Amino acid sequence: MKTELSILLPVHNNVCVGLVQQLLEQVATIRTLDYEIIVMEDGSTDAEFMKRNSAISTMSGCRYIVLEENIGRAAVRNRLAQEAHYEWLLLMDSDVQLQPFFLENYLKDREEDADVVCGGVRILSDERLLENNLRYKYEYDAQPKHLVQLRQAEPYKSFRSTNFLIRRQTLMEIPFDERIKGYGYEDVLFGKMLCIKNVSLLHIDNPVILSDFENNNEYLKKVEEAMHTLYSFADELCGYSPLLDGVKKSKCKWAIRIWHILFGWIERDNLKGKSPSLTALKLYKLGYFLKIKN
């Protein structure tokens, strides 16, 4: 069993005290483990959230670091790795929940030991959100793709930074691409780099639980920002984005673009409304991307 672990949590405008407490409860059951938990506020602007998170600095084995400026999802993960002391790093989003034995599942030795181990995600079941929350509907629809057998079938294309274990030396040699400042695709590009560098990657069934879903307006802003990121890095993400693959194969891009110009506002109203459609989301993303492209 691995005996040293740095647990790294990037935070931006949310409270993660509960997650840190969950981690400490699990750490307490593993007597042979030397650990540290580092929480890094990435330019958060909500003073109340930061005040609550500051309590982490008083917890055993924890460090709480505040960055005055937002450096982005890629850079903050690299900065956390630089701050870490141990060989193995566990990085996860700060707005998730843990299952029992989550840490133990990562620390156990495996015959197929790898430099990167991805645990996966699952969503907290909530029928009410399935009706009206766009992010929840999207994650719910994507759940079958998160089965460990499917992830391991295409391991590098299935990498997701929500929850993964990595050797510190690996992340120092192959950092997240800090050219990506906006939302989205920093983990997709990282997965491609792991493939290019032939880094061993293993997917296991050890998911964190997604339980916090932003409202439709906030999620749609993230979607639009992600489309700008995808456009900026389209050449490098080729083969790693279904949307890009679809654009290349499409013979009616002009029609989709015209449709978006004429009716994109209707799709947008639906996506921000009380009964958002995943079909409308797919069309909106494609049309929005083509509008940027032209």
C-alpha positions as CSV (number, residue, x, y, z in Angstrom):
1,M,0.0,0.0,0.0
2,K,1.2,3.5,-0.8
3,T,2.2,5.3,2.4
4,E,2.6,8.9,1.4
5,L,0.0,11.1,-0.2
6,S,-0.5,14.8,-1.0
7,I,-4.2,15.6,-1.5
8,L,-4.7,18.7,-3.6
9,L,-7.9,20.7,-4.0
10,P,-8.2,23.8,-6.3
11,V,-11.1,26.0,-5.1
12,H,-12.9,28.9,-6.8
13,N,-15.9,30.5,-5.2
14,N,-17.2,27.4,-3.3
15,V,-16.9,26.0,0.2
16,C,-14.9,22.8,0.6
17,V,-14.7,22.5,4.4
18,G,-17.1,19.5,4.3
19,L,-14.9,17.6,1.7
20,V,-11.8,18.2,3.8
21,Q,-13.5,16.9,6.8
22,Q,-14.5,13.8,4.9
23,L,-10.9,13.3,3.8
24,L,-9.7,13.7,7.3
25,E,-12.1,11.1,8.6
26,Q,-10.9,8.6,6.0
27,V,-7.2,9.5,6.7
28,A,-7.7,8.7,10.4
29,T,-8.6,5.1,9.5
30,I,-5.3,4.5,7.6
31,R,-2.6,4.5,10.3
32,T,0.3,3.9,8.0
33,L,-0.4,6.9,5.9
34,D,1.7,10.2,5.9
35,Y,-0.5,12.8,4.3
36,E,-1.0,16.5,3.6
37,I,-4.1,18.3,2.3
38,I,-3.4,21.5,0.4
39,V,-6.4,23.7,-0.6
40,M,-5.7,26.6,-3.0
41,E,-8.1,29.4,-3.6
42,D,-7.7,30.4,-7.2
43,G,-8.6,34.0,-7.2
44,S,-11.9,33.5,-5.4
45,T,-14.1,36.6,-5.0
46,D,-16.7,35.5,-2.6
47,A,-15.6,36.8,0.8
48,E,-18.1,34.6,2.8
49,F,-16.9,31.4,1.1
50,M,-13.3,32.3,1.7
51,K,-14.0,33.1,5.4
52,R,-15.5,29.6,5.8
53,N,-12.7,27.9,3.9
54,S,-10.1,29.6,6.1
55,A,-11.0,27.2,8.9
56,I,-9.1,24.6,6.9
57,S,-5.8,26.2,8.0
58,T,-6.5,25.1,11.6
59,M,-7.1,21.4,10.6
60,S,-4.5,18.7,11.2
61,G,-2.2,18.2,8.2
62,C,-3.8,20.9,6.1
63,R,-2.5,24.0,4.3
64,Y,-4.8,26.8,3.0
65,I,-3.3,29.0,0.3
66,V,-5.0,32.0,-1.2
67,L,-4.0,33.3,-4.7
68,E,-5.1,36.9,-5.2
69,E,-5.6,36.4,-8.9
70,N,-7.4,33.7,-10.8
71,I,-4.6,31.8,-12.7
72,G,-7.0,29.2,-14.3
73,R,-7.8,25.5,-13.9
74,A,-4.6,24.3,-15.6
75,A,-2.1,26.6,-13.8
76,V,-3.6,26.1,-10.3
77,R,-3.2,22.3,-10.6
78,N,0.4,22.8,-11.6
79,R,1.0,25.2,-8.7
80,L,-0.6,22.7,-6.2
81,A,1.8,20.0,-7.5
82,Q,4.8,22.3,-6.9
83,E,3.6,22.9,-3.3
84,A,3.2,19.2,-2.6
85,H,5.8,17.2,-0.7
86,Y,5.0,13.5,-1.4
87,E,5.5,11.2,-4.3
88,W,1.8,10.5,-5.0
89,L,-0.7,13.3,-5.6
90,L,-4.5,13.0,-5.5
91,L,-6.2,15.8,-7.3
92,M,-9.9,16.3,-7.3
93,D,-12.5,19.0,-7.7
94,S,-13.5,20.7,-4.5
95,D,-17.2,20.5,-4.9
96,V,-17.6,16.7,-4.7
97,Q,-18.4,14.1,-2.1
98,L,-16.6,10.9,-1.1
99,Q,-17.7,7.3,-0.9
100,P,-16.6,5.0,1.9
101,F,-13.1,3.6,1.5
102,F,-12.4,6.2,-1.2
103,L,-8.8,6.8,-0.1
104,E,-8.1,3.1,0.6
105,N,-9.2,2.2,-2.9
106,Y,-6.5,4.5,-4.3
107,L,-3.7,3.5,-2.0
108,K,-3.9,-0.2,-2.5
109,D,-1.2,-1.9,-4.6
110,R,-2.3,-3.3,-8.0
111,E,-0.6,-5.7,-10.3
112,E,-1.3,-3.3,-13.2
113,D,0.3,-0.3,-11.3
114,A,0.3,2.9,-13.3
115,D,1.7,6.4,-13.2
116,V,-1.8,7.8,-13.4
117,V,-5.0,6.3,-11.9
118,C,-8.4,7.7,-12.7
119,G,-11.3,6.9,-10.3
120,G,-14.2,8.3,-12.3
121,V,-17.4,10.2,-11.3
122,R,-21.0,9.5,-10.6
123,I,-23.8,11.8,-9.8
124,L,-26.0,12.1,-6.8
125,S,-29.5,10.8,-7.7
126,D,-32.0,13.7,-7.7
127,E,-35.2,13.3,-9.7
128,R,-36.1,17.0,-9.2
129,L,-32.9,18.2,-10.9
130,L,-33.4,15.8,-13.8
131,E,-36.4,17.8,-14.8
132,N,-35.0,21.4,-14.8
133,N,-31.2,21.5,-14.3
134,L,-29.2,21.5,-17.5
135,R,-25.8,20.5,-16.0
136,Y,-27.5,17.7,-14.1
137,K,-29.3,16.4,-17.2
138,Y,-26.0,16.5,-19.1
139,E,-24.1,14.6,-16.4
140,Y,-26.9,12.1,-16.0
141,D,-27.0,11.4,-19.8
142,A,-23.2,10.9,-19.8
143,Q,-23.1,8.5,-16.9
144,P,-22.9,5.3,-19.1
145,K,-19.7,6.6,-20.6
146,H,-18.1,6.7,-17.0
147,L,-18.3,3.0,-16.6
148,V,-14.8,1.8,-15.9
149,Q,-14.8,-0.8,-18.8
150,L,-15.6,2.0,-21.3
151,R,-13.1,4.4,-19.8
152,Q,-10.3,1.8,-19.9
153,A,-11.2,1.0,-23.5
154,E,-10.0,4.5,-24.5
155,P,-8.0,5.5,-21.4
156,Y,-6.4,8.7,-22.6
157,K,-9.5,10.1,-24.3
158,S,-11.4,9.3,-21.1
159,F,-9.1,11.2,-18.7
160,R,-11.0,13.7,-16.5
161,S,-9.4,15.9,-13.9
162,T,-12.3,15.7,-11.5
163,N,-10.6,12.8,-9.6
164,F,-7.2,11.2,-10.3
165,L,-4.0,10.0,-8.7
166,I,-0.7,10.8,-10.3
167,R,3.0,10.5,-9.5
168,R,4.4,14.0,-8.7
169,Q,7.3,13.5,-11.0
170,T,4.9,12.7,-13.9
171,L,3.0,15.9,-13.4
172,M,6.2,18.0,-13.0
173,E,7.4,16.6,-16.4
174,I,4.1,16.8,-18.1
175,P,2.2,19.7,-16.6
176,F,-1.2,20.9,-17.5
177,D,-1.0,23.4,-20.5
178,E,-1.2,26.8,-18.9
179,R,-2.0,28.5,-22.2
180,I,-5.6,27.4,-21.5
181,K,-6.8,30.2,-19.3
182,G,-10.6,29.9,-19.8
183,Y,-13.0,27.1,-18.9
184,G,-12.8,23.6,-20.5
185,Y,-10.5,21.1,-22.2
186,E,-7.4,21.5,-20.1
187,D,-7.9,17.9,-19.0
188,V,-8.7,16.6,-22.5
189,L,-5.4,18.1,-23.7
190,F,-3.6,16.7,-20.7
191,G,-4.9,13.2,-21.5
192,K,-3.6,13.6,-25.1
193,M,-0.1,14.5,-23.7
194,L,-0.1,11.5,-21.5
195,C,-0.8,9.4,-24.6
196,I,2.0,11.1,-26.6
197,K,4.5,10.6,-23.8
198,N,3.4,7.0,-23.4
199,V,2.6,7.4,-19.7
200,S,0.8,4.4,-18.1
201,L,-2.8,5.2,-17.2
202,L,-5.3,3.0,-15.4
203,H,-9.0,3.5,-14.9
204,I,-10.6,2.0,-11.8
205,D,-14.0,2.0,-10.2
206,N,-13.5,4.6,-7.4
207,P,-15.8,7.6,-8.3
208,V,-16.3,10.8,-6.4
209,I,-19.9,12.0,-6.3
210,L,-21.0,15.1,-8.1
211,S,-23.7,16.7,-6.0
212,D,-23.4,20.5,-6.7
213,F,-24.8,21.7,-10.0
214,E,-24.8,25.3,-11.1
215,N,-27.9,26.9,-12.4
216,N,-28.7,26.9,-16.1
217,N,-27.5,30.4,-16.9
218,E,-24.1,29.8,-15.2
219,Y,-23.6,26.5,-16.9
220,L,-24.5,27.9,-20.3
221,K,-21.8,30.6,-19.8
222,K,-19.3,27.8,-19.1
223,V,-20.4,26.0,-22.2
224,E,-19.8,29.1,-24.3
225,E,-16.4,29.7,-22.7
226,A,-15.5,26.1,-23.4
227,M,-16.4,26.5,-27.1
228,H,-13.9,29.4,-27.3
229,T,-11.3,27.2,-25.7
230,L,-12.0,24.5,-28.2
231,Y,-11.7,26.9,-31.1
232,S,-8.4,28.2,-29.8
233,F,-6.9,24.7,-29.4
234,A,-8.7,22.9,-32.2
235,D,-5.6,21.7,-34.0
236,E,-4.2,20.2,-30.8
237,L,-7.5,18.7,-29.7
238,C,-8.2,17.0,-33.0
239,G,-9.2,13.4,-32.5
240,Y,-10.0,14.1,-28.8
241,S,-13.2,16.1,-29.2
242,P,-16.4,14.5,-30.6
243,L,-17.7,18.0,-31.5
244,L,-14.6,18.7,-33.6
245,D,-14.9,15.3,-35.3
246,G,-18.5,16.1,-36.0
247,V,-17.6,19.5,-37.5
248,K,-15.0,17.9,-39.8
249,K,-17.4,15.2,-41.1
250,S,-20.4,17.6,-41.5
251,K,-21.3,18.6,-45.1
252,C,-23.8,21.2,-44.0
253,K,-21.8,23.4,-41.7
254,W,-23.2,26.5,-43.5
255,A,-26.8,25.5,-42.8
256,I,-26.0,24.8,-39.1
257,R,-24.3,28.2,-38.8
258,I,-27.3,30.0,-40.5
259,W,-29.7,28.1,-38.2
260,H,-27.7,29.3,-35.2
261,I,-27.7,32.9,-36.4
262,L,-31.5,32.8,-36.9
263,F,-32.7,30.5,-34.1
264,G,-29.8,30.2,-31.6
265,W,-31.6,32.7,-29.3
266,I,-34.6,30.3,-29.1
267,E,-32.2,27.4,-28.2
268,R,-30.6,29.6,-25.6
269,D,-33.9,30.5,-24.0
270,N,-34.8,26.8,-23.8
271,L,-31.4,26.0,-22.2
272,K,-31.8,28.7,-19.6
273,G,-35.4,27.8,-18.9
274,K,-37.2,25.3,-16.7
275,S,-37.2,22.3,-19.1
276,P,-33.8,22.4,-21.0
277,S,-33.3,20.0,-23.9
278,L,-30.1,18.1,-24.4
279,T,-30.8,18.1,-28.1
280,A,-31.0,21.9,-28.0
281,L,-27.7,21.9,-26.1
282,K,-25.9,19.8,-28.8
283,L,-27.2,22.1,-31.6
284,Y,-26.4,25.2,-29.7
285,K,-22.8,24.1,-29.0
286,L,-22.2,23.2,-32.6
287,G,-23.8,26.4,-33.9
288,Y,-21.9,28.5,-31.4
289,F,-18.6,26.9,-32.3
290,L,-19.2,27.4,-36.0
291,K,-20.1,31.1,-35.4
292,I,-16.8,31.6,-33.6
293,K,-15.0,29.8,-36.4
294,N,-16.4,32.1,-39.0
